[in-house]
């Protein structure tokens, strides 16, 4: 039996490892046009700070192409526009871009929206680097991230966590809220949002289309495993807070379960409370779930790791000048009553979540079960732009203490266990079952049973040949005998 406990709830989808606040200095030759200031500032920032010095023509060409794509998506052909031609001089190339973009904005800015064109150009530059840690944040997204770093992020949404299956965004978990009331279920694949296909859209673009003002509605076209055709669900948005921590007890209370979705600044204190909770309940071992963990603040990650690793180096960062910095753990924070522990990770574990998992595997010697992680890890800083938006920029490469690359490589689990969408839809979690079996084997306990359903969770699927450990779900206070930690 797994008893789920609601430990703390807040939304914190963080993708950066470290945050900064100042853009790089202007280069003396650059011509400034007030109408191009956000784009120019973004260009300066990338040229001065990105870990591998960018090709300026590639940045400017991508900025212009993205603006033209925005016109095309709005039904504007723009046949009269002339794309910039490039020279050898960096200053000449900026001037040529400014002239071509200025013509585009002057003719069609009011029709499409000048902010929309600017943001597309900046996003195009960031995207041209093909680095998942380098991205543009418009003012709304920046405010959400800043709130998330404090564990206080709230927004209008429907109350789901999604799994990033390329081309097939899929519901991972349905929280208490509008989505559950509308009948959305884990395993549902999102085909369209408000009638527009999600094909060709990034995971973040689909997520942002689902979000919106509280009280407004969104229509999702979904495909449900085992059901023919598609169906439309119209859902009213509400204020949403997703969990950053789930905690529970498994295997008749002998195994502690802890799921960390991100690393907001309060996480070390929450870990201390979780460890105390496990000590008070005399658990013999722990499953630490990092699936879908999106990372967070650098110092918070180091502090959290220090609870489980008795000193040493967590990672090594190398900046564009070749300077190396070892990021060390605090041996004084190591937990007083260490227990056997197994980690869960998957393809949605990214950024600081991957750094955490790699350090736990390599330095801590803990076993990792699940799927290879996203391969999206670098040391990034956030640089403010003049209009209230920002750029997150990779400023240093990250390798493990033993020199293993993480970015674009990911973390390989010790035991790879698939998690088919069919199992997700049926409420089965083969990865969690494998972790429970592995951690109990370390303590000599009885192996986890596929018939053990958690209190307060949905019934187990009927296929006897498949592992039947449902995903933990948050419970209402005092439901099913769950204990609520204050």
HELIX and SHEET records of a PDB file:
HELIX    1   1 UNK A   34  UNK A   36  5                                   3    
HELIX    2   2 UNK A   37  UNK A   49  1                                  13    
HELIX    3   3 UNK A   56  UNK A   73  1                                  18    
HELIX    4   4 UNK A   90  UNK A  112  1                                  23    
HELIX    5   5 UNK A  114  UNK A  128  1                                  15    
HELIX    6   6 UNK A  139  UNK A  149  1                                  11    
HELIX    7   7 UNK A  178  UNK A  182  1                                   5    
HELIX    8   8 UNK A  203  UNK A  210  1                                   8    
HELIX    9   9 UNK A  267  UNK A  280  1                                  14    
HELIX   10  10 UNK A  298  UNK A  305  1                                   8    
HELIX   11  11 UNK A  331  UNK A  333  5                                   3    
HELIX   12  12 UNK A  352  UNK A  362  1                                  11    
HELIX   13  13 UNK A  421  UNK A  426  1                                   6    
HELIX   14  14 UNK A  430  UNK A  443  1                                  14    
HELIX   15  15 UNK A  479  UNK A  481  5                                   3    
SHEET    1   A 7 UNK A   3  UNK A   9  0                                        
SHEET    2   A 7 UNK A 243  UNK A 250 -1                                        
SHEET    3   A 7 UNK A 255  UNK A 260 -1                                        
SHEET    4   A 7 UNK A 285  UNK A 289  1                                        
SHEET    5   A 7 UNK A 340  UNK A 345  1                                        
SHEET    6   A 7 UNK A 367  UNK A 370  1                                        
SHEET    7   A 7 UNK A 415  UNK A 416  1                                        
SHEET    1   B 4 UNK A 135  UNK A 137  0                                        
SHEET    2   B 4 UNK A 390  UNK A 400 -1                                        
SHEET    3   B 4 UNK A 313  UNK A 319 -1                                        
SHEET    4   B 4 UNK A 324  UNK A 328 -1                                        
SHEET    1   C 3 UNK A 135  UNK A 137  0                                        
SHEET    2   C 3 UNK A 390  UNK A 400 -1                                        
SHEET    3   C 3 UNK A 379  UNK A 384 -1                                        
SHEET    1   D 2 UNK A 155  UNK A 157  0                                        
SHEET    2   D 2 UNK A 238  UNK A 240 -1                                        
SHEET    1   E 2 UNK A 160  UNK A 163  0                                        
SHEET    2   E 2 UNK A 170  UNK A 174 -1                                        
SHEET    1   F 4 UNK A 196  UNK A 197  0                                        
SHEET    2   F 4 UNK A 189  UNK A 193 -1                                        
SHEET    3   F 4 UNK A 217  UNK A 223 -1                                        
SHEET    4   F 4 UNK A 231  UNK A 236 -1                                        
END                                                                             
